[in-house]
Amino acid sequence: MVGRRPRAAGRFLVAGQGLRSLAVLALLALIAAGPGGLHADDWPQWLGPQRDGVWRETGLVEKFPEGGPKLLWRMPLGPGYTGPAVANGRVFVLDRVVTKDARVPTNPFNSQAIPGSERILCFDAKTGAQQWVHEYPCTYRMIYPLGPRCTPSVDGGKVYSLGAMGHLICLDAATGKVDWEVDLPQRYQTAVPGAGYAAHPLVDGDKLIVMVGGQGSAVVAFDKRTGTELWKALSAPEAGYAPPVLFHSAGVRQLLAWDPAQISSLNPETGEVYWTEPLRSQMNMNVVMPRVENDLIFLSLFFQGSTLLRLDPDKPGMTVVYKNKADTKSGIKCMNATPYLREGYVYGVCGSGELRCLKLETNERVWQELKPVVASGRPTRHGTAFLIPAGDRTIIFNENGELILAKLTPEGYQEIDRAKVIKPTFAAGGRDVVWCHPAFADRCMFVRNDEEIICVSLAE
């Protein structure tokens, strides 16, 4: 028995060390999760981790403190519409610098050549300290020539950036070193969209899927490691502005690609076209991302209204439920902000500035409300607010630089709190606006205007 005690003691000590190790790991996990050990997420691409615009973190503020959300940091930034991406403790965003003596025209529809450069910048998410910047020459020839449009995508230690004139670049996220780049209009002999490239690229496995435009290259999949073309499909006069979307239906993964002439479903692995429905957008203004709920696809055009497609359950295919439908009592004409779907209803901002609720399957308008969006209280052309569902509430960031906590239900709009967080700096339609989708990560909001990028706390 004496001989057995050391072995028993040894087993006890090893087990004790294991328990202590587990305790340490649990403590580290709690620390990494943030205050209270609550769930924390990154926001590594357009519309967040799942590309659906939903903020799933917990431990968020119920109401704002007096004076509004706490400002954690601010850093200077040039102009642009690009939303930030937040991943692994870093913030990535694009801006624009014009050359000395160059002037940006006051008329946003003036597409004269404006020499300058685009920049991809990286900041520390906790402090705002700039970590690196990559700058490249880029002359603008487009309307609304303020700056880049597309939110970067961060994946596997790389950053994928698409500039307004079609510069597609892969960089190392830690250093900013360029791995590869492609000039889309030059390689595919296609026109730059009238308002610049704005369809946020999509990372899917080893692929980077991009709306490019041109003959046979409306949508292109690149090897995300090398920039080599893997496949291309469809033809379109230009790329348009709607981002590609992945979804499951009829037992297979499908890719939605909406160009200015049509919406199509493709095999994301090969580019094989499953189905196509003509859906031509006036002035090529297909801006918002298609939204999918169960077997329904909802789309909206600023000039033409709402469209709903029903997916075939047995094979890749669809039928039209309604198309280009909007009148005084139905529909929504979305412009700058993608709507969201919840339990058979559509919540979105019309291009005239009303926040609207629709019955998805019938397009019937349930209610509309102006005060979350525009300061004037009157319908306003291109009135813009971004809607971010978070639990049973919706976070609204509007063009006035205001952050709103609200509940949106079929019964109506219920505002909980409102605070001004950033100054509108861009003149549009006779008013100053900020048209940039925020990022939400680590219980903070990251947002920019044409002068700075800020981080505010939304932790409880």
N, C-alpha and C positions, 0 to 999 in steps of 0.2 A: 504493500500500500504506500509505503514511503516513496518507492520508485515511481508510483503513478502520479504523485502530487505535482511535480514539476510539469508533467505533460498536461494535466488538467488545468494547472495555473496558466500554462502557455496557451491552451485553447481559450481560457477565459480572457487572457490579455489580448489575444488576437481578436476575439469577438468584441471586447471592449474598444479596441482600436477601430474596429469596423463601425461600431455604433457611433464613436466620436467622429469618424470620417463622414458618416452619413449626416450627422448633425451639422458638421461644418459645411458640407455640400448644400444642405437645406438652407443654412443661414446665408450662404453665398447666393443661392437662387433667390431668396427673399430680397437680398440687397440689390441683385441685378434687376429684379422686377420693379424696384422703386419703392416709394413710401407705402408702408402697410403690406408689402409683399403682394401688391396687386398686379394684374395682368398688364403688360406693356407690349407695344407693337412698334415696328418700323412703318414707314410709308414710302416704299422703295420705288414707286412708279406712279403714273397717272391713276388717280382714284384709289390708291392704297394697295395693301398687300394682296387682296383678291380682285383688284381692278373693278370693284363694284361701288366704290364711294361710301362704304359703310365703315364707321369708326367703332371698333370692337373693344377698345380698352375699357377698363373699369376704374373706379376711383376718381371720376370726373366731377367737376364743380356742379353743384345744384343751382346756385345763383352766383353772380359775380360779386367779388368784394367791392366795398365802396371805392369808387374811382376806376373800376373796371379790372380786368385781368392783370396780374402782375407782369410787367415787362422784365424779361430775363436778360435779353441783350438786343442790340441793334448794330448793323454794319452797313456802310455805304454800298450802293449797288447802282449800276446803270439801268436804263429803261429796258422793258420787255414785258411780255405777257406770260412768260414761262412760270409755271408753278414749281415749287421746290420738290425734291425727293429727299427722303431722310432714311439712312441705312447705316447700321454699325457705327453709330456715333458721329456720322458725318452728314452734312447738308450739301446737296448739289443743286445748282441753279445756273441758268444762262442769262446773259445780258448783252448789251450792244454799246459800242463806242464808235462815234463818228470821227472822221479825220478832222484835223484842224481846218477851220474855215468852212467846213461842210455844214449845211443847214437842212434840218428836217422840215419839210413844208407844213404849214399850218393846216392846209387842206388834206385830210387823211386819204382822199381819193386820188391825190397826185402821186403817180408811180414813177417819177423821174429817178434817175440813177443817183444814189447817195453813197459815196465811198465811206468805208469804215471797217470795223471788225466785229466779230462775235466772240464772246468769251464764255468758257465753262469754268465755274468757280466752285471751290470746295471750302466749307466752313466747319469748324468744330461745333457739334450740335449743342454741347453744354455751355460753351463760352462765346461762341460766335467768331473766334479767332480764325482768320483766313489761313488755310493749309496749303492750297495751291491754286493756280489759275492757268488755263490753257487758252491762248488767244490766236485767232487766225483771221486773215483778211477776208472781207465779205462785203461786196457792194450790193446794196438793196435796190431792187426794181419791183416794187409791189405797193399795193394800197395799205394803209395803216402801217407805215414803215418804221414803227417805233423800236421793235426788237423781236427776239425769237419767241416762238409760240409753244414748243413741245416740252413737256416735263421729261427730264432724263429718266432712264430706267436703270436700276442698279441690280446686278445679279452676279453671283459668283466672283466677287471682288473686282468686277468691271462696271464701268459706267457707259451707257449707250446714249448718245446725244444726236438729235436731229435739228439742225438749224433752219432758219426761215427760208433760205435759198437752196436747201437740199444737201447740205454737208452732213453726211452720216458718219459719226466718229465713235470708235470704241477706245476707252482710256482705262488705265489702271486706277482703281478707286483710291488707293493709298497715296499715289505719287502724281497722278495726272499725266503720266507718260502715255503717248498715243500708241495703241497696238495696231490699229488699221483704220482706214477712212475711205469713203466712197462719195464721189460727187454724183448724186442721183440724176439730175437733169443731163449732165454730160454723158454719163455711161448709158442711159436709157433713151437719150434723145427725146426728152419730153419737156413740156412747158412747166415752169414753176407756177403753182396755183396763184391766182390773182392776189390773194391775201397772204401768200407764203405757205410753206409747208407747216401744217398744224395738226396732222393726224398722228397722235402719239404712238411710236413703235411698240410692238408687243414681243416680249421674250416668252418663248415656248420651248422648253427643253433646251436643245442645242441650237435652236433657231431664233433669229430675230426677224419678225414679220413686219413689213413696212408697206404702207400705201405710197406707191411711186408715181403711177400714171404712165401713159404712153401706149404704144402698140404692143400688145402682148405682155405688158408689164404693169398693169394697174396695181397689182399686189405682188410683192417679191419676198421670198424667204431667203435670208442669208445665214451662213454658218456664223454663229455669234463669236466663235473663237478666231476666225480668219477673215471674215467679210466676204468669203466666196459665195457666189449665188448657188442656192440649192434648187430652187424652182421659181418660176414666174407664171402668172396667169392673168387672163382677161385683158381687155383693152379699154382705155378711157382717155378722154382728151387731156385730163390732168388728174392729180391724186385726190382732189377734194380735201375735206377736212375731218371726216368722221374716223375715229380710231377703229382698228379691227378688234373683233370680239371672239373669244372661244366659248363654246357651249356644247352640251351633250343632248342628243335627240336621236330617237330610233336606234338606240344602242351604240351609237358611234360619236366620236368627237368631231365637231364641225367648227369651221372658221367663218364668221360673218365678215365680208368685205363690202363696204358700201362706198362706191365711187359716184361721181356726179351723174352717171347715166343709169345705174342699176344697183340692186343689192343682190349679193350672191352668197351661196354657201359652198365652201370648198373643203376638201380633205387637207388638214393642216400639215400632214406629212409629205404629201406629193403635189399639192396644188390642183388636183383633179376637181373639176367643177361639178358639184352635186345638183345645184339648181340656181336659176337666175330669174329675178323679177325686175322688169323695167321700172325705174323710179327716178326719173330725171328731175334734177333740182334746178330751179330757176337761178340764173347767175352762178351756177355750180356751188350753191350755198348749202351743202349737206354738212352741217357743223356738229351736231350732237351725236353721241355714241348710241348705237342701237341698244335697247334694253330687252332682256329676255326674262320672262317669268313662266315657269312650267312649260307649256307648249305654245306660248305666245311671244311674238317679237313686236315691240313697239318702236316706231320711228316718228320723227317730227321734223318738218321743214318750215323755215321762217315765212316763206311766201305761200306755201301750199297747205300746211296743216298736218294732221295726224294720219298715220298709216298703221294698220295692225295686220300681222300675218299669223296664221295658225299652222304649226308644224305637224307634219304627218307622223304618227306614232310608229308606223311599220317600216318606213324607209326614208332616207333623206329627201324631203320634199315639203311643200307648204301650199296653203290656199290663202287667198286674200279675204280678210274679214271686212275691212274698209280701207279706203285709200285716198290720200290727199283731202281729208275731210275736216273742215272747220267752218263754222258760221257764228252767229251771235250767241248761240246757246250750246255749242259743242266744240270740242277740239282744243288744241293748243298749238301755237306756232313758235316753237323754241328757236332761240337764236344762239346765245353764247353759252348757255348752261344746260348740261345733260339732266333730264328728269330722272326720277327713280320710281320703281313699281313696288307696291306693298299690298298684299292680300286683295288683289283684284282692283286696285286703284292706282292712278297715275298722279304723282305730285311733281310739278315742274313750274318753271318761270317762262311765261310767254314773252315774245320779243317786244311786246308793248309794256312790259313791266309788271303784269299781274302774276302773283303766285296762284296757281290753279290746282284744283283737285278734279279728276275725271274718273268716271267708271271705265275701266280698261276695255271691257268687251263691247261696250256700246258707244264709247266716245262722248257720253253725256257729261256735261259740266255740272259738278256738284256744288262747288263754290269757288270764288276768287277773292283775292285780297291784295291791295296795293301796298299797304304800309310796311311790309317786310322788305320791300325792294327799292322803291324810289322815294327820294326825300320830298318831292313836290306834292305827292299825294294824287297826281294825275298820271294817266297813261303816258309812258315815255318810250320813244323809239329805242330799241336795243337795251331797255332796262334789264339789269343783270343781277342775279344773286345765285350763289352756289349752295346746294342743299346737301347736307351730310347726315344721314341717319346715325344715331348713337343711342342704342337701347330703345326706350319708348319715346325718346325726344328726337328732334331734328336740330342740328346746328346750321345756322344760316350765316353766310358771309356775303354781304351785299356790296354793291358798287360804291357806296358811300364810305367804305372802310369800317362798317359796323359789324359786330358779331352779335348774333341773336340766338338765344335759347328758346325753343318753342316746341309745342306738340302739334303735329299735323295728323288729323284723323278725318274720316268722312264727315264728321259732325262740324268741322271747321278748324280755324287757325286760332291757337291759344298761345300768346306770347308770355314767356316766363321772365326774361330779362334781356337787356340790350346794352351794349357798350361800344364806344368808338375806340378802335385799336390802331388804325393807321390812316394817314391822310390820302385822299384821292389826289392824284397828280397828273392824270391824263385827260385832256380836253376832248370830249366827244359829245356831239349833239347839243352844244351850248351849255354843258355842265362838266365838272371835273369828276372823274370816275377812277376806280381801280378794278381792272378786269383780270384778276389772277386767282386761280384756284389754290387755296391754302393746302398745306400738308399737316397731318395730325399724327404725332408720334410722342411716346414717352410722356403722355398726358400734357402735351404742349401743342400750340399751333404755331406753324412757321408760315409767314406770308410776306410778300414784297409789294412795293409799288415801283415807281420809276426812279426812286432816290435811295432806297434802303431796303434791307430785309430784316425782319424782326422775329423774335421768339417770345411768346407769352405763355404763361402757365395756365392750364385749365384743370389742374389737380385740385381735388377737394381739400 
